[in-house]
Amino acid sequence: MPIRIQSELPAFKTLESENIFVMTPERAMSQDIRPLKIIILNLMPTKIATETQLLRLLGNSPLQVDVELLQTVTHVSKNTPQEHLTTFYKTFDEVKDQFFDGMIITGAPVELMPYEEVDYWDELCEIMEWSTHNVYSTLHICWGAQAGLYYHYGIPKYNLDEKLSGVYVHRIHDVFHPLMRGFDDKILMPHSRYTGVHRSEIRKHDDLLILASSNIAGVAIVANKNGRQFFVMGHAEYDRNTLANEYFRDRNKGLKPQLPYNYFPGNDPASIPMLTWRSYATILYSNWLNYYVYQQTPYNLSDIKSFK
């Protein structure tokens, strides 16, 4: 089944060329089915690339998905054309009276800043609070996951000795959890961050479960037992070359980054990275959409109840 997006969105042609089932709103209107309403709060600087990555995964399921893109108004994006934001993105004031089956809150390159010093922190807190009663299930990614754990549960982040960058092996802790269905005992996932959270802090909360972790990268996937919140510390949505682009960007800035772990064949940055995590990413997003958005959300979205 298709993902419903505007045909003018840059991701449309890319996904269509990959045989991802995309559909225009005009065609979708002719079908007698209620699509899932998903809103993506995109905090990444490379918004167009992030849109494409997430829409690719959301579009690879047997469900029709209607996507809204959300931006903050308290931060001016320097890497995305204003015309693109004006055309395709909504502000919180424009959606705050609506209800959504699911929400995705992306990462952001502000990890080394205290949360309260991020210029859009107050707005983000308002949106995260809103998500507890206007969204059925919210998926938080990387810094968005750390910010969500901090806001909702008071779990702090900690600076790492050096940037965690690479593709890491993770062990699944609960193979029978619906979000983990179809996974092998071990999965691969990229990480790209300077901070992390401690297992001990998460285990203080009876309503949270650690579903996957890595001996090197640490906690990777955390779930609220009620299925209304998920926190993914890595970037399952990353493309083949995303880590490479970040590495060369940092190297060109004179930052002397370490080679991404387990990424370039033979640790040769001139070689083409192997894409080893796409199947796991596809299962992760399909499971979230099916078991925690489609199966659980009331047909009338206004019937969504707050869980706080």
Secondary structure, DSSP 8 states (H G I E B T S, - for coil): --EE--TTSHHHHHHHHTT--EE-HHHHTTS-S--EEEEEE---SSHHHHHHHHHHHHTSSSS-EEEEEE--SSS--SSS-HHHHHHHEE-HHHHTT--EEEEEE---S-TTS-GGGSTTHHHHHHHHHHHHHHEEEEEEETHHHHHHHHHHH----EEEEEEEEEEEEEEES-TTSGGGTT--SEEEEEEEEEEE--HHHHTT-TTEEEEEEETTTEEEEEEETTSSEEEE-S-TT--TTHHHHHHHHHHHTT------BTTSGGG-TTS-----SHHHHHHHHHHIIIIIIITTS-SSGGG-----
